Amino acid sequence: MNASFWDERYMEEGFAYGSEPNEFIASELRKLCPGSILLPAEGEGRNAAYALQLGWKVDAFDMSEAGRDKAFLLVADNAVNLQYDVCEAAAFIQDAVAEYDAIAFCFTHFPGPNRVDEHKSLAALVKPGGMAIMEVFAKEHTEYNAMDPLVGGPKEESMLFDSKEAMEIFTDFEFVVCEEREVHLQEGRYHIGLGKVLRVVAKRT
C-alpha cells in the first residue's frame, strides 16, 4: 500500500473512513487537557478535525497528498492550528524536533520490517507525562478479514499488532490500557463489520 494506492482511495467521492473520529481515540482525547498532539498516517483528517474542535494544536502526516487535501476541507476554519506534512514515517522521524503532549495512532499499519521501530520513534516524541493512544488491528484480525472483507485492514499478519509489540513500542511508558478486543466498526466504506483490535493508552514516564 504505497502513496498511489492511498491517493486513489482518497480521491474517491466522500470520505473513505467517514468524517467522524474513531470512537476510541475520541473518547480518550475527551479525558485529556488539550495541548499539542501528533497524528501519524492521518489520512483524510477525521481525527485531526475532532482534536481541533477540542482545542488541540495538531501536527499530522501521511504519504497521500489527496488525504491531506481532504483533511483541510474537513477542518475548515480550524486549519490554522493544523500542520500536515506529506511524507512517509521515516522522513517525518528524521526531521522531527517537536515534543508533544500526546500522540494518537489510529490504524497506523506501516509497511516493511521497521514498522515497530518507527512507531517507537514516533512515541518517543511525546513529552514526559504525555499520553499515547493507539487503536490498530490485532494479528487475529486476519481471521475476521477472511470472513468479512468489508471490515478492512491489512491482510498480511506481519503488518498487524499484538501486545508484545506494544510493549516494545512504549518502553518508556506506563500502561493504563493494553488489550485486544472485538469491536464492530462503522467507519465509512472501508471499515464495516466485526474486527479484532489492539487498544493502548499509556503515559510517558
C-alpha positions as a LaTeX table, in Angstrom:
\begin{tabular}{lrrr}
\hline
Residue & $x$ (\AA) & $y$ (\AA) & $z$ (\AA) \\
\hline
Met1 & 0.00 & 0.00 & 0.00 \\
Asn2 & 2.01 & 2.93 & $-1.34$ \\
Ala3 & 1.17 & 6.61 & $-1.88$ \\
Ser4 & $-0.56$ & 5.88 & $-5.19$ \\
Phe5 & $-2.88$ & 3.38 & $-3.51$ \\
Trp6 & $-3.90$ & 5.90 & $-0.85$ \\
Asp7 & $-4.21$ & 8.78 & $-3.31$ \\
Glu8 & $-6.59$ & 6.70 & $-5.41$ \\
Arg9 & $-8.66$ & 5.75 & $-2.37$ \\
Tyr10 & $-8.84$ & 9.28 & $-1.00$ \\
Met11 & $-9.75$ & 10.76 & $-4.38$ \\
Glu12 & $-13.00$ & 8.79 & $-4.29$ \\
Glu13 & $-16.16$ & 10.72 & $-3.53$ \\
Gly14 & $-16.82$ & 11.30 & 0.14 \\
Phe15 & $-14.59$ & 10.13 & 2.98 \\
Ala16 & $-13.19$ & 6.62 & 2.78 \\
Tyr17 & $-13.34$ & 6.05 & 6.55 \\
Gly18 & $-16.04$ & 8.59 & 7.31 \\
Ser19 & $-15.77$ & 12.14 & 8.59 \\
Glu20 & $-16.36$ & 11.26 & 12.25 \\
Pro21 & $-13.41$ & 10.44 & 14.54 \\
Asn22 & $-12.51$ & 6.95 & 15.63 \\
Glu23 & $-14.67$ & 6.28 & 18.69 \\
Phe24 & $-11.85$ & 5.04 & 20.92 \\
Ile25 & $-9.47$ & 7.85 & 20.01 \\
Ala26 & $-12.22$ & 10.42 & 20.54 \\
Ser27 & $-13.24$ & 9.02 & 23.92 \\
Glu28 & $-9.65$ & 9.13 & 25.18 \\
Leu29 & $-9.00$ & 12.65 & 23.86 \\
Arg30 & $-12.01$ & 13.91 & 25.78 \\
Lys31 & $-10.31$ & 12.81 & 29.02 \\
Leu32 & $-7.22$ & 14.98 & 28.40 \\
Cys33 & $-6.46$ & 18.67 & 28.64 \\
Pro34 & $-5.80$ & 19.95 & 25.11 \\
Gly35 & $-2.23$ & 20.68 & 24.13 \\
Ser36 & $-0.10$ & 19.59 & 21.19 \\
Ile37 & $-0.79$ & 16.24 & 19.51 \\
Leu38 & 0.81 & 14.22 & 16.73 \\
Leu39 & $-1.40$ & 12.14 & 14.42 \\
Pro40 & 0.66 & 9.79 & 12.22 \\
Ala41 & $-0.86$ & 8.45 & 8.98 \\
Glu42 & $-3.83$ & 10.78 & 9.43 \\
Gly43 & $-5.42$ & 10.20 & 6.03 \\
Glu44 & $-8.43$ & 12.42 & 5.39 \\
Gly45 & $-8.25$ & 14.15 & 8.75 \\
Arg46 & $-11.23$ & 12.83 & 10.71 \\
Asn47 & $-9.31$ & 12.59 & 13.99 \\
Ala48 & $-7.49$ & 15.86 & 13.35 \\
Ala49 & $-10.77$ & 17.68 & 12.85 \\
Tyr50 & $-12.13$ & 16.33 & 16.11 \\
Ala51 & $-8.96$ & 17.14 & 18.06 \\
Leu52 & $-9.04$ & 20.69 & 16.71 \\
Gln53 & $-12.63$ & 21.07 & 17.87 \\
Leu54 & $-11.49$ & 20.11 & 21.37 \\
Gly55 & $-8.80$ & 22.79 & 21.30 \\
Trp56 & $-5.70$ & 20.75 & 20.40 \\
Lys57 & $-2.89$ & 22.04 & 18.21 \\
Val58 & $-2.40$ & 19.25 & 15.67 \\
Asp59 & 0.63 & 18.05 & 13.74 \\
Ala60 & $-0.13$ & 15.27 & 11.27 \\
Phe61 & 1.47 & 13.45 & 8.38 \\
Asp62 & 0.51 & 10.97 & 5.71 \\
Met63 & 2.06 & 9.79 & 2.45 \\
Ser64 & $-1.06$ & 10.84 & 0.49 \\
Glu65 & $-1.48$ & 14.34 & $-0.93$ \\
Ala66 & $-5.13$ & 13.54 & $-1.64$ \\
Gly67 & $-5.61$ & 12.67 & 2.02 \\
Arg68 & $-4.06$ & 15.96 & 3.12 \\
Asp69 & $-6.27$ & 17.93 & 0.73 \\
Lys70 & $-9.39$ & 16.21 & 2.09 \\
Ala71 & $-8.22$ & 16.91 & 5.63 \\
Phe72 & $-8.01$ & 20.64 & 5.05 \\
Leu73 & $-11.51$ & 20.61 & 3.58 \\
Leu74 & $-12.73$ & 18.85 & 6.70 \\
Val75 & $-11.03$ & 21.05 & 9.30 \\
Ala76 & $-12.24$ & 24.26 & 7.60 \\
Asp77 & $-11.91$ & 27.24 & 9.97 \\
Asn78 & $-9.53$ & 25.35 & 12.30 \\
Ala79 & $-6.91$ & 24.89 & 9.58 \\
Val80 & $-4.63$ & 27.49 & 11.18 \\
Asn81 & $-3.96$ & 25.03 & 14.02 \\
Leu82 & $-3.16$ & 22.10 & 11.73 \\
Gln83 & 0.31 & 21.34 & 10.40 \\
Tyr84 & 0.00 & 18.50 & 7.89 \\
Asp85 & 3.07 & 17.09 & 6.14 \\
Val86 & 3.02 & 14.76 & 3.16 \\
Cys87 & 5.76 & 12.20 & 3.81 \\
Glu88 & 6.44 & 8.68 & 5.00 \\
Ala89 & 7.07 & 7.88 & 8.65 \\
Ala90 & 10.84 & 7.56 & 8.24 \\
Ala91 & 11.12 & 11.04 & 6.73 \\
Phe92 & 8.98 & 12.61 & 9.44 \\
Ile93 & 11.05 & 10.94 & 12.15 \\
Gln94 & 14.31 & 12.11 & 10.58 \\
Asp95 & 13.21 & 15.76 & 10.61 \\
Ala96 & 11.14 & 15.77 & 13.81 \\
Val97 & 12.13 & 18.21 & 16.54 \\
Ala98 & 8.86 & 18.87 & 18.39 \\
Glu99 & 7.78 & 17.26 & 21.63 \\
Tyr100 & 4.08 & 16.57 & 22.02 \\
Asp101 & 1.61 & 16.34 & 24.86 \\
Ala102 & 0.01 & 13.37 & 23.14 \\
Ile103 & 0.17 & 11.05 & 20.16 \\
Ala104 & $-2.68$ & 9.03 & 18.68 \\
Phe105 & $-2.12$ & 6.06 & 16.36 \\
Cys106 & $-5.33$ & 5.22 & 14.53 \\
Phe107 & $-4.96$ & 2.12 & 12.34 \\
Thr108 & $-1.38$ & 3.08 & 11.52 \\
His109 & $-0.01$ & 0.00 & 9.78 \\
Phe110 & 3.27 & 0.99 & 8.21 \\
Pro111 & 4.67 & $-1.49$ & 5.68 \\
Gly112 & 8.12 & $-3.00$ & 5.95 \\
Pro113 & 10.31 & $-4.58$ & 8.63 \\
Asn114 & 10.91 & $-1.32$ & 10.53 \\
Arg115 & 7.28 & $-0.62$ & 11.44 \\
Val116 & 7.68 & $-1.31$ & 15.20 \\
Asp117 & 10.84 & 0.83 & 15.35 \\
Glu118 & 9.03 & 3.62 & 13.50 \\
His119 & 6.13 & 3.53 & 15.95 \\
Lys120 & 8.63 & 3.57 & 18.84 \\
Ser121 & 10.48 & 6.57 & 17.40 \\
Leu122 & 7.22 & 8.46 & 16.97 \\
Ala123 & 6.12 & 7.61 & 20.50 \\
Ala124 & 9.46 & 8.96 & 21.76 \\
Leu125 & 8.35 & 12.42 & 20.58 \\
Val126 & 5.86 & 12.55 & 23.48 \\
Lys127 & 6.93 & 14.66 & 26.47 \\
Pro128 & 7.36 & 13.08 & 29.90 \\
Gly129 & 3.89 & 12.96 & 31.41 \\
Gly130 & 2.31 & 12.98 & 27.95 \\
Met131 & $-0.10$ & 10.36 & 26.66 \\
Ala132 & $-0.13$ & 7.81 & 23.86 \\
Ile133 & $-3.36$ & 6.40 & 22.44 \\
Met134 & $-3.46$ & 3.59 & 19.90 \\
Glu135 & $-6.11$ & 1.56 & 18.14 \\
Val136 & $-4.76$ & $-0.82$ & 15.49 \\
Phe137 & $-5.78$ & $-4.16$ & 14.06 \\
Ala138 & $-4.57$ & $-7.14$ & 16.07 \\
Lys139 & $-2.86$ & $-10.14$ & 14.48 \\
Glu140 & $-6.00$ & $-12.27$ & 14.87 \\
His141 & $-7.83$ & $-9.77$ & 12.67 \\
Thr142 & $-6.81$ & $-11.79$ & 9.61 \\
Glu143 & $-9.49$ & $-14.33$ & 10.56 \\
Tyr144 & $-12.15$ & $-11.62$ & 10.74 \\
Asn145 & $-10.99$ & $-10.13$ & 7.45 \\
Ala146 & $-11.20$ & $-13.54$ & 5.77 \\
Met147 & $-14.79$ & $-13.97$ & 6.96 \\
Asp148 & $-15.85$ & $-10.42$ & 6.04 \\
Pro149 & $-13.52$ & $-8.38$ & 3.79 \\
Leu150 & $-15.69$ & $-5.28$ & 4.30 \\
Val151 & $-14.20$ & $-4.86$ & 7.77 \\
Gly152 & $-10.95$ & $-3.84$ & 6.08 \\
Gly153 & $-7.44$ & $-3.74$ & 7.46 \\
Pro154 & $-4.19$ & $-5.29$ & 6.19 \\
Lys155 & $-4.44$ & $-8.88$ & 5.06 \\
Glu156 & $-0.79$ & $-9.55$ & 5.92 \\
Glu157 & $-0.31$ & $-10.64$ & 9.53 \\
Ser158 & 3.16 & $-9.07$ & 9.51 \\
Met159 & 1.54 & $-5.61$ & 9.41 \\
Leu160 & $-0.72$ & $-6.32$ & 12.41 \\
Phe161 & 0.00 & $-5.93$ & 16.12 \\
Asp162 & 0.00 & $-7.84$ & 19.39 \\
Ser163 & 0.59 & $-6.82$ & 23.00 \\
Lys164 & 4.25 & $-7.88$ & 22.86 \\
Glu165 & 4.89 & $-5.35$ & 20.09 \\
Ala166 & 3.02 & $-2.72$ & 22.08 \\
Met167 & 5.46 & $-3.32$ & 24.93 \\
Glu168 & 8.35 & $-2.78$ & 22.51 \\
Ile169 & 6.86 & 0.45 & 21.17 \\
Phe170 & 6.00 & 2.01 & 24.53 \\
Thr171 & 9.06 & 1.02 & 26.56 \\
Asp172 & 9.20 & 4.41 & 28.31 \\
Phe173 & 5.51 & 4.49 & 29.12 \\
Glu174 & 3.28 & 3.29 & 31.94 \\
Phe175 & 0.32 & 1.36 & 30.55 \\
Val176 & $-3.20$ & 2.36 & 31.51 \\
Val177 & $-4.82$ & 0.11 & 28.88 \\
Cys178 & $-3.30$ & $-2.64$ & 26.74 \\
Glu179 & $-5.91$ & $-5.05$ & 25.49 \\
Glu180 & $-7.15$ & $-6.91$ & 22.45 \\
Arg181 & $-10.88$ & $-6.94$ & 21.87 \\
Glu182 & $-13.60$ & $-7.45$ & 19.30 \\
Val183 & $-15.18$ & $-4.26$ & 18.00 \\
His184 & $-17.91$ & $-3.53$ & 15.50 \\
Leu185 & $-16.58$ & $-0.90$ & 13.13 \\
Gln186 & $-18.78$ & 1.51 & 11.22 \\
Glu187 & $-16.28$ & 3.88 & 9.66 \\
Gly188 & $-17.04$ & 4.99 & 6.12 \\
Arg189 & $-16.92$ & 2.43 & 3.32 \\
Tyr190 & $-13.80$ & 0.50 & 4.28 \\
His191 & $-14.19$ & $-0.30$ & 7.99 \\
Ile192 & $-17.57$ & $-2.02$ & 8.27 \\
Gly193 & $-18.14$ & $-5.07$ & 10.44 \\
Leu194 & $-16.69$ & $-7.09$ & 13.28 \\
Gly195 & $-12.92$ & $-6.96$ & 13.75 \\
Lys196 & $-10.17$ & $-7.56$ & 16.30 \\
Val197 & $-8.18$ & $-4.58$ & 17.53 \\
Leu198 & $-5.40$ & $-3.80$ & 19.96 \\
Arg199 & $-6.03$ & $-0.78$ & 22.14 \\
Val200 & $-3.39$ & 1.06 & 24.14 \\
Val201 & $-3.45$ & 4.04 & 26.47 \\
Ala202 & $-0.09$ & 4.82 & 28.08 \\
Lys203 & 1.62 & 7.66 & 29.94 \\
Arg204 & 5.22 & 8.69 & 29.22 \\
Thr205 & 7.40 & 8.33 & 32.29 \\
\hline
\end{tabular}
